[in-house]
Amino acid sequence: MDRREFLWSGLAAAGALAAAGAAGRLLAAAAPPDKPRRQAVLKLCSQEGKVPGKGLKEKAENILKFGGCGLEFGGLSVERARQIKEELKGTGVGVAALCCGYYSLIDPDEAKRKDGAEKLKQAIQGAGEAGSTGVIFVPAFNNHPQLGWDDGLKALADLLPAVGDYAVKLGTRVLLEPLNKGEARFLNRLEQAVEICRASKSPGICLMGDFYHMCKEEKDDEQAFVTAGPYVHHVHLASRIRWLPGQDHLKEPDKPERSFVAGFRGLKKIGYQDYQSLECNTTGDKKNPLDPMVEIPKSFAFLKAQWEEAKV
């Protein structure tokens, strides 16, 4: 099965739910099968800038030493994407999502919305060339002009189908990222991202979960991932204080460590297959300076133990 076929088959369940109507969708989301169709996998990776190394090949060598298998990048031109693909060839390290961020698809100005859609398509070109999981997309941060939820959802439903179909043609996808209210007020929970995905009616419009933001916004990590089901194609990893997973105690020793077990259980229930990437502080602070060469492997070991603890 090639990447394009995978994108379509990964959302086959979503199409069935849509045909069943709103009530059927809610029931299906609330009562998933006890066993996933595929066994979930733990594919740890990191944003490229967080990994020590003088060049990309050294970073790739280090992520493998740490126990990971991929790197996440920012926005890439087609030319740079080709260079990265060539540099990583034969290393065993894959290209995870591209963390591109904001595009103005819910700006009150229609012309700016259309321009945002075109710029998002440009980002998709780099993702497709690199063989990336998808382009991470934030509809608006708090400081951006933006429509309210209803009008914003309509604007996205108008623009995203063509964007999503374009992503499918290039073998990649768009990944909506819910953020906490301190950073963004439009999109905060995975269930809201699901509504956008369904309104878009394109297998190229999907979502991701970020454990740091989820800690602030989701009542139940497990149920959040189960509800998002086939739309989930990337995960960001960070502790409660946005340090490496397993390191909350270094700065806040009197508070509980952020647990990933419930979220991992949810990912196992949906048979999650894609990357989980570090997006966090890997060097500590003046009081607690950290060596990423030492601490990232420890964090990956912590995450692997949490994954094993998440029984389904």
C-alpha positions in Angstrom: 0.0 0.0 0.0 1.5 3.4 -1.0 1.2 6.6 1.0 -1.8 7.9 -1.0 -3.7 4.6 -0.5 -2.8 4.7 3.2 -4.2 8.3 3.6 -7.6 7.2 2.1 -7.8 3.9 3.9 -6.9 5.5 7.2 -10.1 7.5 7.0 -12.5 4.8 5.7 -14.0 4.6 9.2 -14.7 8.3 9.2 -16.7 8.0 6.0 -18.8 5.2 7.5 -19.4 7.3 10.6 -20.5 10.3 8.5 -23.0 8.1 6.6 -24.5 7.0 10.0 -25.4 10.5 11.0 -24.4 12.6 14.0 -25.9 10.2 16.6 -24.1 7.3 15.0 -20.8 9.2 15.0 -21.1 10.0 18.7 -22.0 6.5 19.6 -19.1 5.0 17.6 -16.6 7.5 19.1 -17.8 6.7 22.6 -17.8 2.9 22.1 -14.7 1.9 20.1 -13.9 -1.8 19.6 -12.1 -3.4 22.4 -9.2 -4.3 20.2 -7.8 -2.0 17.4 -7.6 -3.3 13.9 -3.8 -2.8 13.9 -1.5 -3.0 16.8 -0.3 0.4 17.8 3.4 1.3 17.5 5.6 3.7 19.5 7.7 5.7 17.0 9.6 8.3 19.0 11.3 11.2 17.4 12.2 14.8 18.0 12.1 18.2 16.5 15.4 18.5 14.6 16.5 21.6 16.5 16.2 19.8 19.8 18.7 17.1 18.9 22.4 17.6 19.4 24.6 17.3 16.3 26.7 19.5 14.0 24.8 18.4 10.9 21.7 16.5 9.9 23.5 13.2 9.6 24.9 13.5 13.1 21.5 14.4 14.4 20.1 11.3 12.7 22.8 9.2 14.3 22.0 10.6 17.7 18.2 10.2 17.5 18.8 6.5 16.7 21.2 6.2 19.6 18.6 7.7 21.8 16.0 5.1 20.8 14.1 7.2 18.3 13.5 6.8 14.6 12.5 10.1 13.1 13.0 13.9 13.0 10.4 16.7 12.8 11.2 19.8 10.8 9.9 23.3 10.3 8.5 24.5 7.0 10.6 23.3 4.0 11.0 24.5 0.5 10.8 21.8 -2.2 14.6 22.2 -2.7 15.4 21.8 1.0 13.0 18.9 1.3 15.0 17.1 -1.5 18.2 17.8 0.3 16.9 16.4 3.6 15.6 13.3 1.9 19.0 12.7 0.3 20.9 13.3 3.5 18.7 10.9 5.5 18.7 8.2 2.8 19.9 5.0 4.2 20.0 6.2 7.8 16.8 4.5 8.9 15.5 7.9 10.1 12.2 9.2 8.7 10.7 12.6 8.3 7.9 13.2 10.7 5.5 16.2 10.5 6.6 19.7 9.5 5.8 22.2 12.2 4.7 25.1 10.1 2.2 26.8 12.4 -0.2 29.6 11.5 -2.0 30.2 8.1 -4.7 32.8 7.9 -7.7 30.7 6.9 -10.0 32.2 9.5 -9.1 35.9 9.1 -12.2 38.1 8.8 -10.8 39.3 5.4 -11.8 36.9 2.7 -8.8 37.8 0.5 -6.4 37.0 3.4 -8.2 33.6 3.9 -7.6 32.7 0.3 -4.0 33.8 0.5 -3.5 31.7 3.6 -4.9 28.7 1.8 -2.4 29.2 -1.1 0.5 29.5 1.4 -0.6 26.4 3.1 -0.5 24.6 -0.2 3.1 25.8 -0.7 4.0 24.2 2.6 2.3 21.0 1.5 4.7 20.9 -1.5 7.7 20.7 0.8 6.0 18.1 3.0 5.1 15.9 0.0 8.7 16.1 -1.4 10.2 15.1 2.0 7.8 12.2 2.5 6.5 13.9 5.6 3.6 12.8 7.8 1.9 16.2 7.3 1.9 19.9 7.7 1.0 21.1 11.2 -1.6 23.9 10.9 -2.8 26.3 13.6 -5.9 28.3 12.4 -5.0 31.3 14.6 -3.0 32.3 17.7 -4.6 34.8 20.1 -2.9 37.8 18.6 -4.2 37.1 15.1 -7.5 38.6 13.6 -10.0 35.8 13.5 -13.6 34.8 13.0 -15.6 33.2 15.8 -16.2 29.5 15.9 -19.3 29.2 13.7 -18.0 31.6 11.0 -14.5 30.2 11.3 -15.7 26.6 10.9 -17.7 27.7 7.8 -14.6 29.4 6.3 -12.5 26.3 7.0 -15.1 24.0 5.5 -15.0 26.2 2.3 -11.3 26.3 2.0 -9.9 23.1 3.4 -11.4 20.5 1.0 -9.3 21.7 -1.9 -6.2 22.0 0.4 -6.8 18.5 1.7 -7.2 17.0 -1.7 -4.0 18.7 -2.9 -2.2 17.2 0.1 -3.5 13.7 -0.8 -2.2 14.1 -4.3 1.3 14.8 -2.9 1.1 11.9 -0.5 0.8 13.9 2.7 -1.8 15.7 4.8 -2.7 18.8 6.9 -2.6 18.3 10.7 -4.8 20.6 12.8 -3.2 21.3 16.1 -5.4 22.3 19.1 -3.6 24.6 21.5 -4.3 25.8 25.1 -6.3 28.9 25.6 -3.3 30.9 26.7 -2.0 30.6 23.1 -5.1 30.2 21.0 -8.8 30.6 21.6 -10.2 29.2 18.4 -9.1 25.6 18.6 -8.4 24.0 22.0 -9.6 20.4 22.1 -9.2 17.3 19.8 -13.0 17.0 19.5 -13.1 20.5 18.0 -10.5 19.5 15.4 -12.5 16.4 14.6 -15.5 18.7 13.8 -13.3 20.6 11.4 -12.0 17.4 9.8 -15.5 16.2 9.3 -16.7 19.5 7.9 -13.8 19.4 5.4 -14.8 16.0 4.0 -11.3 15.3 2.8 -8.9 12.5 3.8 -6.1 15.0 3.6 -7.4 17.1 6.6 -6.4 15.4 9.8 -5.2 16.4 13.3 -2.6 15.9 16.0 -2.5 15.9 19.7 0.0 17.7 21.9 0.4 16.3 25.4 1.4 19.7 26.8 -1.7 21.5 25.5 -3.9 18.4 26.3 -2.8 18.6 29.9 -4.4 22.0 30.1 -7.5 21.5 28.0 -8.6 17.8 27.9 -10.4 16.2 30.8 -9.4 12.7 29.7 -6.4 12.0 27.4 -7.5 8.5 26.6 -11.0 9.5 25.5 -9.7 12.5 23.6 -7.6 10.3 21.4 -10.3 7.6 21.1 -12.8 10.3 20.0 -10.3 11.6 17.4 -9.7 8.1 16.2 -8.7 7.8 12.5 -7.9 11.5 12.2 -4.9 11.4 14.5 -1.6 11.3 12.6 1.0 13.1 14.8 1.7 13.6 18.5 3.8 16.2 20.3 5.5 15.1 23.6 6.2 17.4 26.5 5.9 17.3 30.3 3.4 19.4 32.2 5.9 22.3 32.3 7.0 21.7 28.7 10.3 20.0 29.6 11.2 16.5 28.5 8.7 13.9 29.5 9.6 12.6 33.0 11.3 15.7 34.1 8.6 17.8 35.8 10.2 16.8 39.2 13.4 18.6 38.3 11.7 22.0 38.4 8.6 21.3 40.5 9.6 18.4 42.9 6.5 18.8 45.0 4.1 18.3 42.2 3.1 15.0 40.4 4.9 13.9 37.3 2.9 14.3 34.1 1.6 10.8 33.2 1.3 9.7 29.6 -0.3 6.3 30.4 -3.9 7.3 29.7 -3.1 9.1 26.4 -0.9 6.1 25.3 -3.8 3.8 26.2 -6.0 5.9 23.9 -3.4 5.7 21.1 -3.2 1.9 21.5 -7.0 1.7 21.3 -7.0 3.4 17.9 -4.1 1.4 16.6 -1.9 4.5 16.2 0.9 4.1 13.6 2.6 7.5 13.3 5.4 9.5 15.0 5.4 11.0 18.5 7.8 13.9 18.6 9.6 15.9 21.4 8.5 19.5 21.3 9.9 20.8 24.6 12.8 22.2 26.5 15.7 19.8 26.3 18.4 21.9 28.0 16.8 22.9 31.3 17.4 26.3 32.9 20.1 28.1 34.9 19.2 26.2 38.1 18.8 22.9 36.3 21.1 22.8 33.2 20.6 19.6 31.3 22.7 17.8 28.7 20.4 16.5 25.9 22.8 13.7 25.1 22.0 12.3 28.5 18.5 13.5 29.1 16.8 12.7 25.8 17.7 9.0 26.1 16.4 9.0 29.7 13.2 10.6 28.6 12.7 8.1 25.8 13.2 5.3 28.3 10.6 6.9 30.5 8.1 7.1 27.6 8.7 3.5 26.6 8.0 2.4 30.2 4.8 4.5 30.2 3.8 2.9 26.8 4.3 -0.6 28.3 2.2 0.4 31.3 -0.7 1.5 29.1 -2.5 -1.8 28.9 -5.5 -2.2 26.6 
